[in-house]
Amino acid sequence: MQGVASMPARERAYRELKFRILEGRLPPGTTLLETEVAALLSMSRTPIREALIKLDEEGLVRVRPRHGVTVRSQSLDDLAEIYEVFSALEVVAARLLARRGLSEAEIERLHGLMAQMERATKRDDIAQWSQLDDNFHAEIVALCGNSRLQTTLRQYWDQQYRARMAIVPLRPRPSQSDDEHRAIVAAIAAQDSDEAGRLHQLHRDRTDQQALALLRLQAGPAAQDVAEE
């Protein structure tokens, strides 16, 4: 949210609404009229309307003329589809980065993030580890050099963020992920794109399945029954 105050009203409205949605301040199912959103952000209706259209296109809200806007909820099937696309693109990013190669400074930055994650693991600080894990994966994507892939991944990152934060209290100690991160970075540093892709795919497959299992556990038996039908 840094620098939001200096942005045009349309962009400020978009950023502020997205932040409130992703952080759970506007939880799934919340329905507001356009005038209520404008009052909430102390803005006129025109930038609010433009921001809501953009958020609708990104799948975060549903805009219904004369009925207002509703923050979208996500089913387990929705999240499974999001993970499939998100993870496939991350694997491509790892392959591209391995082909491009890493500078010494970039290797040092990735190793620094991994060391911080490992210290958080030892402290059983899963919330801090999760934030560092986001930073680690974002760094690989940022370094891959493909701006279109980065833009698409950013959209899917937003769509899975609420679910990711919801399961932080349920996550087991992430020692296996720490080991997998080390192996992925070693393959990238060695410019072995096939091995980097293979290891990253295994990592994403395992963690995606773990996330969906924790979400089913959190949702309770009723959601599990629906998923099995």
Secondary structure, 3 states (H helix, E strand, C coil): CCCHHHCCHHHHHHHHHHHHHHCCCCCCCCEECHHHHHHHHCCCHHHHHHHHHHHHHCCCEEEECCCEEEECCCCHHHHHHHHHHHHHHHHHHHHHHHHHCCCHHHHHHHHHHHHHHHHHHHCCCHHHHHHHHHHHHHHHHHHCCCHHHHHHHHHHHHHHHHHHHHCHHHCCCCHHHHHHHHHHHHHHHCCCHHHHHHHHHHHHHHHHHHHHHHHHHHHCHHHHHHHHC
